[in-house]
Amino acid sequence: MSEERLKQLRLGSAKEITVFPDLSDLSDIDIKRFNNGRRYFQDNIAMCVLAMLGSLVAGFSVVNLLDPLVFTNKSNTSKKSLKRYLDTVRHVTLWHYDDILNPNSSARKSLKKVYDMHSHVNKSMVKEGINGRHFTQYDMSLVQSGFVGFIIMFPRKIGLEDSKTNLEDFVYFWRWIGFFLGIDDENNICINGYEDASDISKQIMNEIVYPSLRNPPKDFDLMARAFTDGLSLVVNFTLFTPESLIGFMLDLADKKRIYKVSFLDECRILFWKVTVLLVRRSSWFKGIANGLVQSLTVQKNFVF
């Protein structure tokens, strides 16, 4: 099933993202499930963000995702990278904490902003004569998998509560995020529920991301290093390196490590594994971790 779905997703490489929708009729949306899905993120924000950051750095190895980031020249240094990806996380957080179904909400305006940025970069790359299509339906399928994939594939391993109901509703919420970002039903990996989304995310990991990590494009190291160095600016010490963050994620996914890891990076990996264990075992520690991440990402005056 997942193999056929991946073939279907790849057909989307010839299709542009759809026009930003004007959703006025909410009768098709199960509001209870929708709200429970975003509540799942709120209750687990620290580990959800960690999973998304790990997926992001691994995603730099996929050339059609990396090329637009290199083109914009907004994340090739640690300071620029920190601003770009802190803003990215703040956008994603806003979608879960505010109401994207309200057309006048900050969350809906944020989705439109992100949609417009994707469209602008695509048009600019075409204007500059860069070959190929960018931000296609297929590309957006990979992006969507990057945000939800690790969370739904390995919830307990990343320190999350793994109730099937909550995971189903989280995927349901992201079905509608995909809708607003211009992903059609054929390429929306969340359209058929949790199990299908998990299966296709595993297929993407095994057939696209993991092989790409073994043979990354030329700008991968520059962008990955800028990303982890940028994250370290938040705490004024080297919290992440590409090797430690990718090694940590591969260990949790039971995949063989690709890079040699230094002693310090082994310590960093151990630190994150202990953090995951504490979050899973201690509601007090989980509250502290969630509070720290909320203080950085949940912004009342987030200007975009």
Phi, psi and omega in degrees: 000311182294327178296318178293323179295321179295320176299319179296318179298319182296333176298337179289354179291348178259006184238137176283162173292153183284168177295142180303125189283151172251089186271105178251333180264111183262011186294337180278353186259130174276097187299322180298313179294318180303311181290325177293326178296317179285333176293327178300318177296314181301319182287343184228033190301321184298310183284330175296316179294319177301316179297319180294321179295318178297318178294324181296313182293325176293325180293340176298342182281348181269115194298321182286347171269328182285320187306314179296328179291321177293318182301317184288339176060033182247008181213028183264001171232164184297319182291316178294321180295317180301313180298314184298312188274337170292321175297320179301312180295323179294323174299309183299318179297318180300323179299327182274333184264335178255184186251101181291344180281344176273114185297343180260004184281159175297327181295317178295319179296325177295314177301317178296322178298313180296317177302314181295323178297317178299315181296320181295315180296318178301310181296322180293321179292322176295317181297325180281358177079022178283126186295152174091167176267151182225146186054045174284175175303319180296315178302317181291331173298317179293320178298314179300318177298324178298325182280326184251340193304304185293326179299316185271338178282319188225057185301312182293325182292336178261010174089018183260153171290135191247033174301128181298323179300313181293321178292321175301317183286328175297315177296321178299317177301316182287342170302317183281330172300314178301319178303312182289336179273006173091018179271125179282170186299324182294333183249002177277107186291347182262005188291331185254016174096180189299310186295318178294318179296321177295317180298313182290328177294322176294322177296317178297317179298313186285324187258343183241302188288311184298313175299325179293324176296330179286335181219069188286157176292167190297330183268004183300310185297317179302312185287321179293319180293319178298321180297308182290325176295324177295317177300323182291337178296335181296324186245001177064024167207166188282092182280325181228153160229161176304319182295319182286320182291316178291320177299318177300313181294320180293323177298315181294330180272003182058039176251146179296136179295150183257325186252149171291139185242129180287171178300316180296323178291325174299322177295321178295317178299317178297319179303315183287328177292320177293320177301314178301315181298316181293320178298320181288327187265335188235115178294329177296312181294320178301319178297320178296312181298315179298319180297319179297315181291321177300321182297334180268331192246333181267099187246121179293328183245042179290112182265123178221000000 
